């Protein structure tokens, strides 16, 4: 072996000398912004069926471990389902809803009814991943979710249009509304709630018959709004009620209505849709809630008839159609929604066509459209430089031009 070869072998663990011996150079290339923009044009596009599964192909960050990551609206998953009273499986809801949102993209996200593309407007919208909720301890899970919602909701938003960012939670069972409301109270005080559901969910925990009672047993997907009322998380002013819409469940008796009345709720039944139509439902909701008070909007997918959403934990025949729910959501776009959830999607029970998850993904799209549209209208009021209902271009507040 030649002396030079022996020398190179002796220093083979030193990468710099190895490169020198081999005559190779691995200098890092400096890319210009123009070159990077060109690469984005070539390879940045994703079709609905390609890419990692985030909601609507949104930028993904594990926000709970990246506290410097800011946003105006966040999609956050809460894969938790051990507070259910019938069929489990909603822990897989966030994953299913994200997959069902695949055809929603920023380049084809224009919502004709709202005259807005929520994914290409003033709001920075992120998919913040999931809360790693423990599946074997409901008491701990409640603490985890409360802490996660509080931390994310307390961050400063990107846009000066908002005082605090907004969260849309993908469930998960409906019990997650309790920790979400606990977090919102810290930011907004007691709020009004608009609750789409087949069930009241204001049941006193004692209405679940069991000799073996416990503190954890009080926290269920049917008692969380009763608990929220007891904790002072909801508006309790008689002139500022909360609203149920789509009710049609069986009761333990008329005492359930008495408990609901005591919690300051207005009830709209599923049958009311036949009598007054979508416009009548919209008018009742807006008449009760107005457009100024902060509202938490909660959609249990079982508000839909099982023909349209079989993939859920407690299906109830006689519900609304997907189109009827979407029409109502579009009609209440003027609400001051400060947070929302879409819950009880249990994909194991849905058909191969993913109809339940598709409906849930569309609900999220409608909520995003309304949140962004209201923000744009508020921008026009405060700056006086908006361009009405057409394209958006307002300088100086960090927003993006609508595509």
Secondary structure, 3 states (H helix, E strand, C coil): CCHHHHHHHHCCCCHHHHHHHHCCCCCCCCCCHHHHHHHHHHHCCCCCCCCCCCHHHCCECCHHHCCCCCCCEEEEEECCCCCCCCCCCHHHHHHHHHHHCCCCCHHHCEECCCCEECCCCCCCEEEEEEECCCCCCHHHHHHHHHHHHHHHHCCCCCCCCCCCCEEEEEECCCCHHHHHHHHHHHHHCCEEEEEECCCCCCCCHHHCCCCCCCCHHHCCCCCHHHHHHHCCCECCCCCCCEEEEEECCCCCCCHHHHHHHHCCEEEEECCHHHHHHHHHHHHHHHHHHCCCCEEEEEEEHHHECCCCCCCECCCCCCCECHHHHHHHHHHCCCCEEEEEEEECECHHHCCCCCHHHHHHHHHHHHHHHHHHHHHHHHHHHHHCCCCCCCCCCCCCCCCCCCC
